[in-house]
Amino acid sequence: MSGGFLVALAIVIVILFKSVFLVRQWEKAIVLRFGKLYDTRDPGLRFLIPIIDEKIIIDMRILTFDIPSQDVITRDNISVKVNGVVLFQVFDPVKAVTQVENAIVAVNQLAQTTLRSVCGEAELDELLAKRDEINMKIQQIIDSKTEPFGVKVNTVEVKQVDLPQELQRAIAKQAEAERVRRAKIIQAEGEYQAAEKLLQAAKILSESPASMQLRFLETLQSLAAEKTKTIIFPLPLEFLKAFSKINEG
């Protein structure tokens, strides 16, 4: 076999190798012919014309990336650091190639900017307590901006809000004071309810002297059960009333 034949055979093999490519199940292939959009290819073994055609593989799965920690000043002028995570998916591979230079970088930059903007519009208490509302707002804003280039933002989650040490101590003192306040209120309500019940009991006992005597005897029985050295001399209430009448006379 001549050297020229071997060279030609090698060129044919290289051309065939370059013309065959594999598209995996979760991918779509965009084919450009002479730099112009020509076709999209589904998963499987696909072919193109070397030199003339160019392929771009797009991942159609749900992708994720972390939003780096952002310095945010809340509406009540408190400086915090906020980070998050974004889940997104390409739903139109043609737009993702032709309408934006790099879809992933675009979503990343929009996520950072939107996170700072939305968190800066909220007060610290809202940022800590209304996390779901803030997540939804960020997701809607980013999704509306990424839809023109074929990207759907599924979820945005604020992962962590880092507070300064001074603010953490202040919040801890505030929480402790709130617990003390609740304990005092509960104790005062208990005393108020006890006073009401004692007032009702006093009214009932005053209306029936015999019930007062029975209560007195029950108290004696409870004291006797303790087996102490205390000596108790029960006196009838009528006896005390007689002394009071003598003093009045």
Legacy VTK file of the C-alpha trace (Angstrom):
# vtk DataFile Version 3.0
C-alpha trace
ASCII
DATASET POLYDATA
POINTS 249 float
0.000 0.000 0.000
1.369 3.407 -1.005
1.915 6.203 1.416
-0.671 8.397 -0.318
-3.354 5.777 0.160
-2.594 5.522 3.859
-2.780 9.291 4.217
-6.120 9.383 2.422
-7.421 6.554 4.578
-6.351 8.384 7.729
-8.108 11.553 6.527
-11.327 9.610 5.870
-11.186 8.030 9.324
-10.680 11.430 10.974
-13.585 12.913 8.996
-15.861 10.045 9.982
-14.787 10.379 13.607
-15.499 14.106 13.563
-18.886 13.652 11.907
-20.302 11.324 14.581
-21.259 12.502 18.052
-23.420 11.258 20.892
-26.253 13.180 22.513
-27.121 11.808 25.952
-30.635 11.352 27.308
-30.703 14.628 29.263
-29.143 16.768 26.510
-30.142 18.576 23.345
-27.707 19.408 20.530
-27.855 22.671 18.592
-26.314 22.411 15.098
-24.963 25.499 13.343
-24.193 25.330 9.621
-21.824 28.021 8.367
-22.454 29.801 11.688
-26.234 29.885 11.198
-28.787 27.969 13.263
-29.623 24.848 11.296
-31.219 22.187 13.488
-31.693 20.726 16.973
-30.826 17.085 17.633
-32.494 14.771 20.173
-30.633 12.173 22.273
-28.903 9.386 20.385
-26.073 8.864 17.883
-26.026 11.865 15.541
-24.076 12.988 12.488
-22.878 16.304 11.116
-20.730 17.535 8.262
-17.200 18.242 9.491
-15.861 21.779 9.072
-19.243 22.978 7.770
-21.339 22.101 10.845
-20.763 22.993 14.481
-22.531 21.488 17.491
-23.395 22.963 20.903
-24.585 20.583 23.635
-27.176 21.946 26.120
-27.918 20.234 29.443
-31.704 20.073 29.925
-31.629 18.866 33.539
-32.407 20.987 36.583
-29.152 22.715 37.476
-28.147 24.341 40.729
-25.555 26.769 42.032
-24.884 28.624 45.266
-25.308 32.377 45.475
-22.141 33.691 47.134
-22.513 35.560 50.415
-23.742 39.094 49.722
-23.337 42.180 51.928
-26.816 43.607 52.468
-28.062 46.642 54.386
-31.671 46.077 55.408
-34.363 48.744 55.363
-33.805 49.390 59.090
-30.075 50.004 58.416
-28.655 46.721 59.731
-25.688 45.199 57.909
-25.948 41.429 57.325
-24.483 38.782 55.028
-26.939 36.675 53.019
-26.343 33.658 50.761
-28.666 31.312 48.914
-29.165 28.626 46.295
-30.863 28.673 42.882
-32.424 25.774 40.944
-33.070 26.442 37.249
-33.637 24.572 33.986
-33.245 25.345 30.286
-36.615 24.916 28.573
-35.659 26.391 25.155
-32.137 25.372 24.069
-32.265 27.553 20.948
-32.881 30.734 22.950
-30.298 29.671 25.531
-27.691 29.637 22.731
-28.794 32.530 20.517
-30.169 35.052 23.037
-27.476 35.057 25.729
-23.723 34.488 25.731
-23.692 32.188 28.756
-27.020 31.278 30.363
-25.538 29.942 33.620
-23.400 33.033 34.195
-26.382 35.261 33.394
-28.612 33.505 35.935
-25.833 33.675 38.534
-25.336 37.413 38.129
-29.065 38.111 38.162
-29.465 36.004 41.309
-26.771 37.941 43.176
-28.188 41.318 42.172
-31.783 40.375 42.953
-30.850 38.854 46.317
-29.181 42.103 47.410
-32.059 44.212 46.117
-34.928 42.244 47.689
-33.205 41.686 51.038
-32.298 45.378 51.167
-35.982 46.289 50.864
-36.944 44.187 53.903
-36.430 44.853 57.585
-34.364 42.425 59.646
-37.406 40.894 61.357
-39.025 40.269 57.955
-35.809 38.764 56.626
-35.692 36.311 59.513
-39.397 35.523 59.892
-40.852 35.829 56.377
-38.279 33.733 54.529
-40.836 32.043 52.255
-42.239 35.341 50.993
-38.757 36.686 50.255
-37.785 33.462 48.447
-40.896 33.642 46.272
-40.306 37.293 45.421
-36.687 36.679 44.407
-37.690 33.653 42.314
-40.397 35.586 40.454
-38.077 38.499 39.664
-35.245 36.295 38.369
-37.636 34.083 36.400
-39.183 37.060 34.617
-35.718 38.216 33.520
-34.423 34.801 32.417
-37.504 33.707 30.461
-36.492 35.652 27.286
-33.379 33.490 26.910
-35.075 30.155 27.565
-34.330 29.538 31.237
-36.906 28.700 33.919
-35.956 29.452 37.522
-37.708 26.821 39.639
-36.594 27.676 43.163
-34.619 30.304 45.041
-33.832 29.719 48.715
-32.113 32.059 51.156
-29.881 29.629 53.032
-28.304 31.693 55.767
-28.424 35.190 57.245
-25.235 36.039 59.154
-25.678 38.712 61.837
-22.903 40.712 63.539
-21.903 39.487 67.001
-23.174 42.684 68.665
-26.573 42.255 67.059
-26.749 38.582 68.066
-26.148 39.551 71.714
-28.789 42.281 71.488
-31.338 39.851 70.030
-30.530 37.322 72.763
-31.130 39.976 75.454
-34.370 40.970 73.785
-35.554 37.355 73.695
-34.629 36.886 77.367
-36.514 40.041 78.350
-39.526 38.844 76.389
-39.510 35.511 78.238
-39.291 37.316 81.613
-42.200 39.563 80.604
-44.344 36.564 79.651
-43.515 34.816 82.940
-44.572 37.878 84.960
-47.790 38.214 82.979
-48.624 34.541 83.495
-47.892 34.816 87.225
-50.050 37.961 87.528
-52.909 36.299 85.648
-52.663 33.295 87.991
-52.845 35.527 91.068
-55.788 37.418 89.583
-57.695 34.211 88.900
-56.867 32.885 92.383
-58.153 36.124 93.935
-61.405 35.823 91.995
-61.908 32.256 93.177
-61.143 33.195 96.795
-63.664 36.028 96.579
-66.319 33.659 95.274
-65.499 31.121 98.012
-65.715 33.804 100.707
-69.150 34.878 99.477
-70.420 31.302 99.513
-69.054 30.608 103.016
-70.473 33.858 104.414
-73.943 32.865 103.255
-73.802 29.515 105.114
-72.183 29.478 108.610
-72.441 25.684 108.774
-70.223 25.321 105.716
-67.639 27.510 107.431
-67.690 25.135 110.424
-67.212 22.132 108.135
-64.286 23.849 106.464
-62.780 24.516 109.887
-63.071 20.839 110.824
-61.515 19.762 107.539
-58.551 22.024 108.237
-58.118 20.411 111.652
-58.181 16.968 110.096
-55.449 17.878 107.631
-53.288 19.287 110.426
-53.755 16.151 112.547
-52.630 13.944 109.680
-49.190 15.589 109.679
-48.382 14.140 113.156
-46.727 17.282 114.469
-46.415 18.438 118.104
-48.724 21.370 117.546
-51.714 21.400 119.943
-54.908 22.902 118.558
-57.946 23.887 120.634
-60.966 24.233 118.402
-63.457 26.885 119.485
-66.918 27.196 118.033
-67.477 30.311 115.999
-70.621 31.107 118.047
-68.410 31.303 121.149
-66.272 33.981 119.502
-69.398 35.829 118.399
-70.623 35.904 122.003
-67.361 37.578 123.124
-67.722 40.144 120.369
-71.269 41.015 121.578
-70.014 41.449 125.168
-67.312 43.835 123.995
-69.868 45.801 122.031
-72.143 46.027 125.054
LINES 1 250
249 0 1 2 3 4 5 6 7 8 9 10 11 12 13 14 15 16 17 18 19 20 21 22 23 24 25 26 27 28 29 30 31 32 33 34 35 36 37 38 39 40 41 42 43 44 45 46 47 48 49 50 51 52 53 54 55 56 57 58 59 60 61 62 63 64 65 66 67 68 69 70 71 72 73 74 75 76 77 78 79 80 81 82 83 84 85 86 87 88 89 90 91 92 93 94 95 96 97 98 99 100 101 102 103 104 105 106 107 108 109 110 111 112 113 114 115 116 117 118 119 120 121 122 123 124 125 126 127 128 129 130 131 132 133 134 135 136 137 138 139 140 141 142 143 144 145 146 147 148 149 150 151 152 153 154 155 156 157 158 159 160 161 162 163 164 165 166 167 168 169 170 171 172 173 174 175 176 177 178 179 180 181 182 183 184 185 186 187 188 189 190 191 192 193 194 195 196 197 198 199 200 201 202 203 204 205 206 207 208 209 210 211 212 213 214 215 216 217 218 219 220 221 222 223 224 225 226 227 228 229 230 231 232 233 234 235 236 237 238 239 240 241 242 243 244 245 246 247 248
